[in-house]
Amino acid sequence: MKENPLLKFGSVPVQTGVLSACYDNLSSPSEKIRALEKDGQLIRLKRGLYVVASQVSGKPVNACLCANHIYGPSYVSEHWALRWYGLIPERVYTMTSVTTKRSRQFRNSLGLFTYAQVRPDYFSIGIDSTEEDGVTFLMASREKALCDFILHDRCIPSQSLKALWQYLEEDIRFDMDELATFDVSIIKACATCGRKESILNNLIKIIKQ
């Protein structure tokens, strides 16, 4: 029995053109792809991009890896990363990422994927290569995820150190004990080339207390 050609892709997102090459012996590879999607063997992430369903690949679909591929260059950050690190208690239902391109959002059967724009020099700070479920994807470090969160939160308090502490402890229920383990150099770098420099400098003061 011939092996399912989808198995070679595992849980890595794949472009339509690559999928079509697997069925170039058929008169209409695109019809085959649509049939596989309808049958639940392929999950459509966006136009022209799919991931093989877990029941076919035998591997879990990793939303973080999918986020990296849906819109790039990008890395997972903000709400999703903070929750992934266990720094905030609330469950997160939107996959949040940061990109150098314009802000976008994509919705598919896996959920909502959002992308917030930052400057290229800021983007490159504090990105980690993270492994989960046997795959590797780009995610913000703990420090960068918090900086990104602050950068894009319109409800962040202004210049007061006390107000920032209250925001972290009460508004987003951040694990304040973990702040003492943060790498201040990453936050300093973000403050230098990002917006909200005074707020990030206040964050450094809180960490050093």
C-alpha positions in Angstrom: 0.0 0.0 0.0 1.4 3.4 -1.0 2.3 5.7 1.9 0.2 8.8 2.4 2.4 11.7 0.9 1.1 14.0 3.6 3.1 12.1 6.3 6.4 13.6 5.2 5.3 17.1 6.2 4.6 16.2 9.9 3.3 19.2 11.7 5.1 21.8 9.6 2.9 24.2 7.6 3.2 23.7 3.9 2.4 25.8 0.8 -0.1 24.8 -1.8 2.6 24.5 -4.4 4.5 21.9 -2.4 1.3 20.0 -1.8 0.4 20.1 -5.5 3.7 18.5 -6.4 2.6 15.5 -4.3 -0.3 15.0 -6.7 1.1 16.1 -10.0 0.1 12.7 -11.5 -3.6 13.9 -11.1 -5.4 16.1 -13.6 -6.2 18.6 -10.9 -4.0 18.7 -7.9 -5.9 21.7 -6.5 -9.1 19.7 -6.5 -7.3 17.0 -4.6 -6.1 19.5 -2.0 -9.7 20.9 -1.6 -11.0 17.4 -1.1 -8.3 16.6 1.5 -9.3 19.8 3.4 -13.0 18.9 3.2 -12.2 15.4 4.5 -10.3 16.9 7.5 -6.9 15.7 6.5 -5.6 19.2 5.8 -6.2 22.3 7.9 -6.3 25.6 6.0 -4.3 28.2 7.8 -4.7 31.0 5.2 -4.9 31.1 1.5 -2.2 29.0 0.1 -1.0 27.6 3.4 -2.0 24.3 5.1 -1.0 22.0 7.9 -1.6 18.3 8.1 -4.2 17.3 10.6 -2.9 15.5 13.7 -5.0 12.4 13.0 -3.1 12.0 9.7 0.4 13.0 10.8 0.3 11.5 14.2 1.7 14.7 15.6 -0.1 17.5 17.4 -0.7 20.7 15.4 1.4 23.4 17.1 -0.3 26.8 17.0 3.0 28.6 17.8 4.7 27.0 14.8 1.7 27.8 12.6 1.8 31.5 13.8 5.4 31.8 12.7 4.4 30.5 9.2 1.1 32.3 8.7 2.7 35.8 8.7 6.4 36.6 8.9 8.9 37.5 9.9 7.2 37.1 13.3 7.5 35.6 16.7 5.0 34.6 19.3 4.7 37.2 22.1 2.5 39.3 24.4 -0.5 37.5 26.0 0.2 34.1 24.5 3.9 34.1 25.5 3.2 35.4 29.0 0.7 32.7 29.6 3.0 30.1 28.1 5.7 31.1 30.6 3.2 31.0 33.4 3.5 34.7 34.2 -0.2 35.6 33.9 -3.0 33.3 35.2 -5.8 34.0 32.6 -6.2 31.6 29.7 -5.5 33.1 26.3 -7.6 32.3 23.3 -5.9 34.5 20.7 -2.5 33.6 19.4 -0.6 36.9 19.7 2.6 37.6 17.7 4.8 40.5 16.7 6.1 41.4 13.2 8.0 44.0 11.3 5.2 44.1 8.7 1.9 46.0 9.1 -0.5 44.7 11.8 -2.8 41.9 10.6 -5.1 39.2 11.9 -6.0 35.8 10.5 -8.8 33.5 11.5 -9.0 29.8 10.8 -10.3 26.6 12.4 -7.4 26.8 15.0 -8.5 30.2 16.2 -7.5 33.9 15.8 -4.0 34.9 15.0 -3.0 38.5 15.5 0.2 40.3 14.6 1.3 43.7 16.0 3.9 45.8 14.1 7.2 47.0 15.6 10.3 48.6 14.2 13.0 46.2 12.8 15.6 47.3 15.3 13.2 46.6 18.2 12.0 43.3 16.6 15.4 41.6 16.8 15.8 42.0 20.6 15.1 39.1 22.9 13.8 36.4 20.6 14.3 32.7 21.6 14.2 29.5 19.6 11.7 27.4 21.6 10.9 23.7 21.4 7.5 22.1 22.1 5.9 18.9 20.8 9.1 18.1 18.9 9.1 21.3 16.8 11.0 24.6 17.1 9.5 28.0 16.7 10.3 31.6 17.5 9.0 33.1 20.7 9.8 36.2 22.7 11.8 35.8 25.8 9.9 36.5 29.1 11.4 40.0 29.2 10.6 40.8 25.6 7.0 39.4 25.8 6.3 41.8 28.7 7.9 44.7 26.8 5.7 43.9 23.8 2.7 43.6 26.0 3.3 47.0 27.5 4.2 48.5 24.1 0.8 47.6 22.6 -1.5 48.0 25.6 -3.4 51.3 25.3 -4.5 51.0 28.9 -1.0 51.1 30.3 -0.6 53.8 33.0 1.6 56.8 32.3 4.7 57.9 34.2 4.0 56.8 37.8 6.1 54.0 39.2 3.3 53.1 41.6 0.7 53.0 38.8 2.9 50.6 36.8 3.3 48.3 39.8 -0.5 48.3 40.3 -1.0 47.6 36.6 1.3 44.6 36.8 0.1 43.2 40.1 -3.7 43.9 39.9 -4.7 44.6 36.3 -2.9 41.8 34.5 -2.1 39.8 37.7 1.6 39.3 36.7 3.7 37.0 38.8 5.7 39.7 40.5 8.1 37.2 42.2 9.4 36.3 38.8 10.4 39.8 38.0 13.5 39.4 40.2 14.8 36.8 37.7 14.4 39.0 34.6 17.3 40.0 32.4 17.3 43.8 32.7 19.6 44.2 29.7 16.8 43.0 27.4 14.4 45.6 28.8 17.1 48.3 28.5 17.6 47.5 24.9 13.8 47.6 24.3 13.5 51.0 26.1 16.3 52.4 23.9 14.7 51.7 20.5 11.0 51.3 21.3 8.2 53.6 22.4 7.2 54.1 26.0 10.8 54.4 27.1 9.9 56.0 30.4 7.5 53.2 31.3 10.1 50.5 30.5 12.6 52.4 32.6 10.1 52.3 35.4 9.8 48.6 34.9 13.6 48.3 35.4 13.3 50.2 38.6 10.7 47.9 39.9 12.8 44.9 39.0 15.8 46.3 40.8 13.9 47.2 44.0 
